[in-house]
Amino acid sequence: MIPDLSPLVTTPLLAFAATIILYGAALFLFPRWGLLDFPERYGLTRKRLPYPAGIVGVVVFLLLFPFLHALQSQMMGLMAAVVMLSVTAFVDDRYPLPASLRLCVQCGAAALIFWTGDCTGGRICSITNPFEQWTHTPFLELNSGIPIVAFIVTVFWILLTTNALNWLDGIPGQVEVLSLIGFLTIGFLSLSERVDQPELALLAFVLAGISGAGMLFSLPIQRVVLGDTGAMFYGFLLGTLTIVSGGKVATAFLVLGVPLLDVLFVVVRRLRHGRSPFRGSASGEHLHHRLLAKGWSPLAVIALTATVGTTFGIGALFLDTFQKLIAAAILFGCMLLLSLYSTPDRRKREYLD
């Protein structure tokens, strides 16, 4: 019997349409409510835009999620985590909050995912061993005894994806494009025979519909500003969906390799120069900033991020664990070359020392 796949089309289309409608409403209502961004803070001369428009995606998700069948056992925990994270980010977008408070809220949201889940979903309890054929050990267990290691790894992964997507939000539309690719990849992986989770695929496709609709309001002409509210929402759910069942974390790493490895390189550079890895720089240290300084157009930077994410994401759908490790090594090498290429000439000698 052929399963009914119509919900995999109609429900994401509903999410897409609802998001477009609410974004249209935001264009009309946000200026009247005073919810506009602050371009003067960044030396921009354009007019003020609706901000943070990412709250639209959060609202659509919260309205539709209770009617989906995925993650029902974790529904209240996931919704509470999304609300907690999004409300804090929304307030921070309007009135900057201390970094320590934001980090505590993010940790709390990730902890909710861990404690409302189990090893079948919501926790990283084991890591697939890419060297199984030589060691004859298929998994590296993290959850034996007190699950402190599983807790740390799970929280760290969600924090990493949440902040990597947020730090990627330096070019309008870049977060939405990469989120769309990420959710589509998770969706198709969930439909594959080795995973076979159509309900999770539906949730991923709904989120793809939300991010795809948001992309239309950022590209090719920016009409809204996503804000930390939207970027963290997408990053948090990408991180969460990848740990619902085994095999998705490695795939997500390949799809999100550009922002994840960019975070690693930025942290390493800051530590090498004796700076806190949590303290930013006005000069712009992330790859997209450096490529823009090299003369790349915003669309070219987005095209690079999307091409890398799509190429490695599609490849990951057909690779085994060891092959994904090889792909990750290739991706690391590509990012290292991009980092070296984008380093200002006056700093290359220092960078190589």
C-alpha positions as CSV (number, residue, x, y, z in Angstrom):
1,M,0.0,0.0,0.0
2,I,1.4,3.4,-1.0
3,P,1.4,5.8,1.9
4,D,-0.5,9.1,1.6
5,L,2.2,11.7,1.0
6,S,-0.2,14.6,0.4
7,P,0.3,16.1,4.0
8,L,4.1,16.3,3.1
9,V,3.0,18.8,0.4
10,T,-0.1,20.5,1.7
11,T,1.0,21.2,5.3
12,P,4.3,22.9,4.3
13,L,2.4,24.9,1.7
14,L,0.0,26.0,4.4
15,A,3.0,27.0,6.6
16,F,4.5,28.9,3.6
17,A,1.3,30.8,2.9
18,A,0.7,31.6,6.6
19,T,4.2,32.9,6.9
20,I,3.8,35.1,3.8
21,I,0.5,36.5,5.1
22,L,2.0,37.3,8.5
23,Y,5.1,38.9,7.0
24,G,2.8,41.1,4.9
25,A,1.0,42.0,8.1
26,A,4.3,42.8,9.7
27,L,5.2,45.2,6.9
28,F,2.0,47.1,7.7
29,L,1.9,46.8,11.5
30,F,5.5,46.8,12.7
31,P,6.1,50.5,11.7
32,R,2.9,51.5,13.5
33,W,4.0,49.6,16.6
34,G,7.5,51.2,16.5
35,L,9.1,47.8,15.8
36,L,11.8,49.0,13.4
37,D,15.6,48.4,13.2
38,F,18.4,50.7,14.0
39,P,20.5,51.1,10.8
40,E,22.4,54.1,12.2
41,R,24.1,51.8,14.7
42,Y,25.9,50.1,11.8
43,G,26.6,53.2,9.8
44,L,23.8,52.4,7.3
45,T,21.8,55.2,5.5
46,R,18.8,53.1,4.4
47,K,15.4,53.5,5.9
48,R,14.4,51.6,9.0
49,L,12.8,48.2,8.4
50,P,10.4,46.0,10.4
51,Y,12.5,44.3,13.1
52,P,12.7,41.6,14.5
53,A,10.7,40.0,11.8
54,G,11.9,36.6,12.8
55,I,9.1,36.5,15.3
56,V,6.7,35.7,12.4
57,G,8.3,32.3,11.9
58,V,8.1,31.6,15.6
59,V,4.4,32.4,15.7
60,V,3.6,30.2,12.6
61,F,5.6,27.3,14.1
62,L,3.9,27.5,17.5
63,L,0.4,27.6,15.8
64,L,1.0,24.6,13.6
65,F,3.3,22.4,15.8
66,P,0.5,21.1,18.1
67,F,-1.4,19.7,15.1
68,L,1.6,17.7,13.8
69,H,2.4,14.2,15.0
70,A,6.2,14.6,15.3
71,L,7.7,14.8,18.7
72,Q,4.4,14.7,20.5
73,S,6.0,13.2,23.6
74,Q,8.3,16.3,23.7
75,M,5.7,18.8,22.5
76,M,5.4,20.8,25.7
77,G,9.1,20.9,26.4
78,L,10.0,21.9,22.8
79,M,7.3,24.6,22.7
80,A,8.4,25.9,26.1
81,A,12.0,26.0,25.0
82,V,11.1,27.8,21.7
83,V,9.0,30.4,23.6
84,M,11.7,30.9,26.3
85,L,14.5,31.4,23.7
86,S,12.4,33.5,21.3
87,V,11.0,35.9,24.0
88,T,14.5,36.5,25.3
89,A,15.9,37.1,21.8
90,F,13.0,39.4,20.9
91,V,13.6,41.6,24.0
92,D,17.3,41.5,23.3
93,D,16.7,42.7,19.7
94,R,14.9,45.7,21.1
95,Y,16.8,46.3,24.3
96,P,20.2,44.6,24.5
97,L,20.5,42.1,27.4
98,P,23.7,40.9,29.1
99,A,25.5,38.1,27.2
100,S,25.5,36.0,30.3
101,L,21.7,36.1,30.6
102,R,21.3,35.2,26.9
103,L,23.7,32.3,27.3
104,C,21.8,31.0,30.5
105,V,18.5,31.1,28.6
106,Q,20.0,29.2,25.7
107,C,21.4,26.6,28.0
108,G,18.0,26.3,29.7
109,A,16.2,25.8,26.4
110,A,18.7,23.1,25.4
111,A,18.4,21.5,28.8
112,L,14.6,21.3,28.3
113,I,15.1,19.4,25.1
114,F,17.4,17.0,26.9
115,W,15.3,16.3,29.9
116,T,12.0,15.9,28.0
117,G,13.6,13.5,25.6
118,D,15.4,10.2,25.8
119,C,17.9,8.2,23.8
120,T,15.4,7.7,21.1
121,G,14.9,11.4,20.6
122,G,16.2,14.6,22.2
123,R,19.5,13.4,23.5
124,I,22.8,12.5,21.9
125,C,23.4,9.3,23.8
126,S,25.9,7.7,21.4
127,I,28.2,8.6,18.5
128,T,28.4,6.3,15.5
129,N,32.0,5.1,15.2
130,P,33.4,5.8,11.7
131,F,36.1,3.2,12.3
132,E,33.7,0.4,13.1
133,Q,35.2,-1.9,10.4
134,W,38.5,-1.8,12.1
135,T,37.5,-1.5,15.8
136,H,34.3,-3.6,15.6
137,T,32.7,-1.1,17.9
138,P,29.6,0.4,16.2
139,F,28.9,3.1,18.8
140,L,30.7,5.3,21.3
141,E,28.3,5.4,24.3
142,L,27.8,8.7,26.1
143,N,24.9,7.8,28.3
144,S,26.2,5.1,30.6
145,G,25.6,5.7,34.3
146,I,24.8,9.3,35.1
147,P,24.1,10.9,31.7
148,I,26.4,14.0,32.3
149,V,28.4,13.4,29.2
150,A,25.3,13.0,27.0
151,F,23.9,16.1,28.6
152,I,27.0,18.2,27.9
153,V,27.3,17.0,24.3
154,T,23.6,17.6,23.6
155,V,23.6,21.1,25.1
156,F,26.8,22.0,23.4
157,W,25.5,20.9,20.0
158,I,22.3,22.9,20.3
159,L,24.1,26.0,21.5
160,L,26.6,25.6,18.6
161,T,23.9,25.5,15.9
162,T,21.8,28.2,17.6
163,N,24.7,30.7,17.7
164,A,26.3,29.7,14.4
165,L,23.1,30.6,12.5
166,N,22.8,33.8,14.6
167,W,26.4,34.9,13.7
168,L,25.7,34.0,10.1
169,D,23.1,36.7,10.0
170,G,25.3,39.4,8.6
171,I,23.9,39.4,5.1
172,P,20.1,39.6,4.4
173,G,18.6,36.3,3.4
174,Q,21.7,34.1,4.2
175,V,20.2,32.5,7.3
176,E,16.9,31.8,5.6
177,V,18.7,30.2,2.6
178,L,20.9,27.9,4.7
179,S,17.9,27.0,7.0
180,L,15.9,26.1,4.0
181,I,18.6,23.8,2.7
182,G,19.1,22.3,6.2
183,F,15.4,21.6,6.9
184,L,15.0,20.1,3.4
185,T,18.0,17.8,3.9
186,I,16.6,16.6,7.3
187,G,13.2,16.1,5.7
188,F,14.5,13.9,2.8
189,L,16.9,12.0,5.2
190,S,13.9,11.3,7.5
191,L,12.0,9.8,4.5
192,S,14.9,7.5,3.6
193,E,14.6,3.8,4.3
194,R,17.3,3.8,6.9
195,V,15.5,6.5,9.0
196,D,11.9,6.1,8.0
197,Q,10.4,8.9,10.1
198,P,7.7,10.6,7.9
199,E,6.3,12.5,10.8
200,L,9.7,14.1,11.4
201,A,10.0,14.8,7.7
202,L,6.7,16.6,7.8
203,L,7.9,18.9,10.6
204,A,11.2,19.6,8.8
205,F,9.3,20.4,5.6
206,V,7.0,22.8,7.5
207,L,10.0,24.6,8.8
208,A,11.4,24.7,5.3
209,G,8.2,26.3,4.2
210,I,8.5,28.9,7.0
211,S,12.2,29.7,6.1
212,G,11.5,29.7,2.4
213,A,8.7,32.3,2.8
214,G,10.9,34.4,5.0
215,M,13.6,34.3,2.3
216,L,11.3,36.1,-0.1
217,F,11.2,39.1,2.2
218,S,15.0,39.3,2.3
219,L,16.0,38.5,-1.3
220,P,16.6,40.1,-3.7
221,I,15.4,43.2,-1.9
222,Q,15.5,43.4,1.9
223,R,12.1,44.4,3.3
224,V,12.5,43.1,6.8
225,V,15.3,42.4,9.3
226,L,15.3,38.9,10.7
227,G,17.0,39.7,14.0
228,D,18.4,37.3,16.6
229,T,14.8,36.2,17.2
230,G,14.6,34.5,13.8
231,A,18.2,33.4,13.4
232,M,18.3,31.7,16.8
233,F,14.9,30.1,16.2
234,Y,16.1,28.5,13.0
235,G,19.5,27.4,14.5
236,F,17.8,26.0,17.6
237,L,15.4,23.9,15.7
238,L,18.0,22.7,13.2
239,G,20.1,21.5,16.2
240,T,17.1,19.9,17.9
241,L,15.8,18.1,14.8
242,T,19.2,16.6,14.0
243,I,19.3,14.8,17.4
244,V,15.8,13.3,17.3
245,S,17.3,10.1,15.8
246,G,20.7,8.9,15.0
247,G,22.6,9.8,11.8
248,K,21.5,13.4,11.4
249,V,24.2,15.2,13.4
250,A,26.9,14.3,10.9
251,T,24.6,15.2,8.1
252,A,23.7,18.6,9.7
253,F,27.4,19.3,10.2
254,L,28.0,18.9,6.5
255,V,25.0,21.1,5.6
256,L,25.9,23.8,8.2
257,G,29.7,23.3,7.8
258,V,30.3,26.9,6.6
259,P,28.8,28.7,9.7
260,L,30.0,25.9,12.2
261,L,33.6,25.9,11.0
262,D,33.6,29.7,10.7
263,V,32.7,29.9,14.4
264,L,35.6,27.5,15.1
265,F,38.1,29.7,13.1
266,V,36.9,32.9,14.7
267,V,37.2,31.5,18.2
268,V,40.7,30.2,17.5
269,R,41.8,33.6,16.0
270,R,40.5,35.4,19.1
271,L,42.3,33.1,21.5
272,R,45.5,33.4,19.5
273,H,45.3,37.1,19.9
274,G,44.6,36.9,23.7
275,R,40.9,38.0,23.3
276,S,37.8,36.4,24.8
277,P,36.1,34.2,22.3
278,F,32.8,35.7,23.4
279,R,33.8,39.3,22.7
280,G,33.1,40.4,19.1
281,S,35.0,42.9,17.0
282,A,33.7,45.9,15.1
283,S,35.9,45.1,12.1
284,G,33.9,41.9,11.3
285,E,35.7,38.6,11.7
286,H,33.3,36.1,10.2
287,L,33.8,34.7,6.7
288,H,31.0,36.6,5.1
289,H,32.4,39.9,6.5
290,R,35.9,39.1,5.1
291,L,34.6,38.1,1.7
292,L,32.5,41.3,1.5
293,A,35.7,43.2,2.3
294,K,37.4,41.3,-0.6
295,G,34.8,42.8,-2.9
296,W,32.4,39.9,-3.1
297,S,28.7,40.9,-3.5
298,P,26.2,39.7,-0.8
299,L,24.5,37.4,-3.4
300,A,27.9,35.8,-4.2
301,V,28.5,35.1,-0.6
302,I,25.1,33.6,-0.2
303,A,25.6,31.5,-3.3
304,L,28.8,30.2,-1.9
305,T,27.2,29.2,1.4
306,A,24.2,27.7,-0.3
307,T,26.3,25.7,-2.9
308,V,28.6,24.3,-0.2
309,G,25.6,23.4,2.1
310,T,23.6,21.8,-0.8
311,T,26.6,19.9,-2.2
312,F,27.7,18.3,1.1
313,G,24.1,17.9,2.3
314,I,23.0,15.9,-0.8
315,G,26.2,13.9,-0.6
316,A,25.5,13.1,3.0
317,L,22.2,11.5,2.1
318,F,24.1,8.7,0.3
319,L,27.3,8.4,2.4
320,D,28.0,6.0,5.3
321,T,29.6,7.2,8.5
322,F,33.2,6.8,7.4
323,Q,32.5,8.5,4.1
324,K,30.9,11.4,6.0
325,L,34.1,11.7,8.0
326,I,36.1,12.0,4.8
327,A,33.6,14.6,3.5
328,A,33.9,16.6,6.7
329,A,37.7,16.6,6.3
330,I,37.3,17.9,2.7
331,L,34.9,20.5,4.0
332,F,37.4,21.6,6.7
333,G,40.1,21.9,4.1
334,C,37.9,24.1,1.8
335,M,37.0,26.3,4.7
336,L,40.6,26.6,5.7
337,L,41.5,27.8,2.2
338,L,38.6,30.3,2.2
339,S,39.7,31.6,5.6
340,L,43.3,32.1,4.3
341,Y,42.0,33.7,1.0
342,S,39.8,36.1,2.9
343,T,42.5,37.2,5.4
344,P,43.5,40.8,4.7
345,D,46.9,40.9,3.0
346,R,48.5,42.9,5.9
347,R,47.5,40.2,8.3
348,K,48.4,37.1,6.3
349,R,51.9,36.9,7.6
350,E,50.7,37.2,11.2
351,Y,48.0,34.6,10.5
352,L,50.5,32.1,9.2
353,D,53.0,32.6,12.0
